[in-house]
């Protein structure tokens, strides 16, 4: 895996920025890899000629480290990706701002959240047939995103008197088209603390581990080693019986398995909806109808969890409108979503900056969780206009 040094962002411009501008001169010749059938899956075996790092690309597009530069602000310090550079990723400036909390409450310690941003479709890779099979067998809510990427963030802010700013501020970000929220957050809990202690060599080792994983195949129980830890998961399928949860059970032979994840994507709905418990029925209706909705929260963790809970509350139906678990004023769609010249679009936004309280006050449905100006206070209220 190739490492890239600090990158200057400059001023935000209209033209999209290319995050993958390296050439592919370092790619190795193709290797023949036989993918073993997973337990409990289809009986047919999968054999194909895969390029190096294809398995990595099946799970992740790239890994970014975003730090804070006193002159530039948020900046990409390190990026590790598929050496082939088969996918183009635009909007580097937006990714940098989305990787840091944007609120007055402060986020000392470690914070995890996710964001989602618009991205054009990519050319098919040598993994095309496997990805098509995964999408065919996956339930609607877990199909691979075509026009968007997810960013899974592990942000650390601690006091450090040796730094001029007085704080260590850095985010480890996993960029993927897979909506496996719980899985990638669990993966970051393993990777991020190791990275903050051992830096870049740790990331390169993690990428090599991921490239040895089997492809994400729904219905199969996957054993995924990463940095000395073994994760065991099962990706749900569209054939699972509705209303049942196909949990992965810890077997006696799993002596080397460190973590057994009961789910790869489900958020804790009760915890997320606790502040708005008495409005659950109305929220379900608003999401089902694709109404414009904004969630104002004191931290990106709360905003992203609440937005993801809203989107998943209509499962097994797939939410087909746009949604942004975490949205900032630096996003490229900021003007599109905040204009007053037309009705608010069909989108669910999660925001933390108090500026949005004024900018989006014309939106018909607003949820406030906690106090965006002072962390610790916890309340909720909602505006709701009934349409004839």
N, C-alpha and C positions, 0 to 999 in steps of 0.2 A: 504494500500500500504506500502511495506517495504522500508525503507531508508537504503542506504549503505553509509558508510563513505569513506574517501579518499582511493584511490587504487594506489599502486605503479605500474608503467609501466615497469621499467627496460629497458634494451636494446632491440631493435627490433630484432626479430629472425625470422627464416624461418617458424616455425610452427605457425599456426593461434592461436590467443588467444580467449578464450571464455569469452564473456561479460556477460553471464547469467549462472554463476556457483552456484547460490543459489539453495537450495532444495525447494521443494513445500510443506513443512510440514505445512505451515500456511494457505493453501487453505481451504475455507469453503465448506460445502456440496452444492450440486447442488440446484439451485433455479429454479422454474418454472416461466418463464417470457413470457408474451404474447406480441408480437410485433404488434402494431396497424398499420392498413393500412394507408399509407400516402395519402394526398389529391392529386387527379389527377393521382394516380398510378393504379396498377391492382386492380380488385375488390376482389380478393381472399385475405383472411387474413392469416397472418403468425404466426403460433404457434409452439413453440419448447421449449424443456428443454435446457436452456443455463447455463453454468457454470459461477460463479462469475468472472467478469472482461473479459468475452467474448466480450461484446460490446466495451470495451476499446481496446481489441486486434483487433477488426474489423477496428479501425481507426489508432491505433498506436501500434508499437511494444514496445517501451520504451521511456522514457524521460531522457536525460542526462544533467548534469551540468559539463562543462569542465572549469577548472580554470588553472592559471599559477603558477606552483611551482618553486621556485628559484633553487632547486636542480634537479628536474625531468623534468622541462619544462611543457608542457601541460599534465594535468592529470584529469581523471574523479573523481570528488569530490562527486557527488550524482547521484544515478540512481534509477528511479522509473519505475516499469514494472509490467507486469502480474505476480502475485504471483505464478501462476502455472509453470512459466518458460517453457512454451510449445515450444517456439522457441529458437533456439540457434543462437547467433550472434557472428561472429568472426571478427578479425581485429580491436581490441580495439585501438592499437597504431595509425592506419590510421585514425580512427574516431577522435581521439584527435587532430591530426595535421590538419585534414580537417575542424575542428570547429574553427580554428583561421586564420585570414588573414595572408598571406605569401607574403609580398611585401615591397618595400622601401618607399611607399608613406605615410604609416601610416593611421590608421583608427580611429581617435579620435571621440568619440561620439558613436552612435548606428548604427550598420550595419547589414543588413539582406541579406542572400544569401542561396543557397542550394548546396548540393553535392550529388553524387550518387556513390555507391560502390558495388562491386560484393559480392554475398552471395548465398550459396547453397539453394536449395528448402527445405521447411519445411514439417513436417508431418501435416496432416489435423487435425484441431481442431473440437470441437463440433459446430463451426460456418461454417463448410465446405459447407453445402447446401446453406446457405445464400451468402457466398462468390462466389460460382459457379454461382448463379443467378445474382449477381452483375456483374461478368465478362461477362456473357452471354448477358446482356442487355446494357452494357457499350460500347461506341464507341472504336475503336481500340487504340486510343491514351490515353484512360483513364482506360484501363484494369490493374488489379493489377499485379505488377511486380513479376515474379517467381524467377529470378536469381539475382535480385538487390534490394537494399534498397535505399530510399531517406533520406537524412539528411537535415532538415530545421533548419537554424541557426539564432539566434538573439545574436549578439556579442556586448558587451559594453566595451569601453575603455575610462576611465576618469582619470584625474590627481588626485592622492591621496597621499599627503605628509606623511601620517601616515604609508604607506606601504613602505617596504624597496626598492622595485623596483621603487617606485614613481608613479605607475599607478595601477588602478583597472582594471583587464582584466578577463572577464568571458563570457562564452557562454552558452545559454540555447538551447538545441538541441532536436528536435522531430524526432524520427526515425520511418519511415513508409514505407510500400510497395505501398502506394497510391500516384500517381503523381499529387496530388491536390495542385499545387504550390501556387496559389493565396489564397486559403483557409487557408493553414497552415501558410503562412506568416501573414495573418490577425489574425489568432489565436495567434501567437506569440506576435503580437503587444498588445494583451490583457494580456497574461500570463507573459511575460518577465518583464515589468516594475513592476508588482506586486511582482514577485519573488525577484527581486533585492532589493526590499524594505522590504519584509516580510519573505524571505528565505523559508526553506523546508515546513513548514505547509501550505504555499500557494500552493505548488505543489501537496501535498496530496489532498487538497480540489479540485483542478482542475482535478485530475485523477478520483476522485469520481463523479464529474460532467460529465466527458466524458463517464464513465461507465454507465450512465443513458441515453445516447444518443441512438436513433434508429440506426440500422445498415445502412451503406452507400448504399442506394438503388437507382439506376438510375431512373429518371423520377418522383421521389417524391419530394415534397417540404418539407424540413426538418427544424425543429425549434430546435436549439441546444443551450441550456443555458450553460454558462461557466463563473464562478466567478462573478456573478451578471449581466452579459451581455448576451443578447440573439441574436444569429446569425441565419439568415434565408437564406437558400441556396437551389438550385436545381441542382442535378447531371444530366448532359446531358445523353441521351440514343442514341443507334445506330439507333433508329427509328425516331429521330428528322429529320425534313425536312432539307436537305442540303441547306446551304446558309442562314439559319435563326438562330436567337439567341433566345432561350427560356428564356427570362429574368424573374426573380422573381419580381413580382410587390408588392409594399407595400400596403397592404389592410387596411381598416379602423379598422379592428379587431386586427391589429398588434400593439396595444398600448404598449405591453411589449417588442416588438422587437427593439433591439438597432441598429443592423447592417443588411442590406439586401445586400448580395453579388451578383452582376450581373454575376459573373463567378467564378468557383472554380479552374481553371487551366490556363486560357489564360493570357499570358504576353502582354504588350503593344508593339506590333510589330513596330509601327512607331517610338517610342522612342528608342527601341533597335537597329533598323536598320538605324537610322539617320546618324551615322558616316559612314556607308557603303552604303548610298542610291543609288549611281550610279553603285553599283555592285550587286544589288538585284537579277537580272535575273541570273547572273553567280552563285551566292550563292545558289539559288534555284536548279540549275542544279547539283551543286556539292553535295548537300545534297541528292537529288533524286537518284544520282548515287552511294551514299555511299562512296565518296572520303574521304581520310584522311585530316582532317582540324584542325588547332589549332588556338584558339583565345587568344591573349596576351593582357591583360588589366591591369590597375593600381590597381584594387580592385576586390575582389571576387564577390561583388555585380554586377559589370559590366560584369565580365566574365561569371557568371552563367546566368544572364539575356540574354546575347547574345547567348550563347549555347542553352538555352531553346527556344529562338526565332527561331534559325536555325532549330531545331528539329521540331518545330510546323509549320514552313512555308510551309511544304508539306501536311498539313492536308487537307482532312480527311485521307490521307494515314498515316500509322504508320512508323516511322523511326525504322528500324529493326536492325541497327548496334549499336555498343556501343557508349555511349556519357557520358562525365564527365563534368558537369557544372563548377566544381572547382576541380583542380587536383594539387597535390603537389609532391615534390621530395621524400616524405616519404611514398607515396602510394605503396601498395604491387605490383601493376602492373607497377611501374616506369621503371624497366629494360625491361619489355615486350614491352612497348610502345616507348622507346627511343633507342632501339638497332639499329645499322647501318648494321647489318649482313643480314637483309632482308628488304623488302619494308615496309613502314609504314602501320599499320593495318587500317581497316575501322573503324575509331573512330573520334569523335569530342571532342577535349580537350579544357577546359578553364583554363588558367594558369595566374599567377600574378608574379611569381618569375622571375627576369631578367635572371637567370641562364638558363631558357628554351630557350632564344633567341639564345644561342649557341648550346644547346643540341638538339634542334629540327630544326636547320637551314636547314637540309637536307629534311624536309617535303615539299611536293609539293605546299601546300596551307597554307598560314599564314596570319591571319588578326591581325593587331595591332590597338588597340583602345586606344587613349591617350598616355601618356608617362609613361612607367612602372617605371621610375626612379624619376619622379617629377609629383605629382598630380597637376591638374589645366590646363596643356597644353592638347590640344585635337586635334588629327589628326589621320588619318588612311591610311594605304597602304597595298597592298596585292601582294604576289607572286603567279603567276599562270602559270603552264606549260600545254600547250595544247597537249593532247595525240593524236596520229594518229588514 
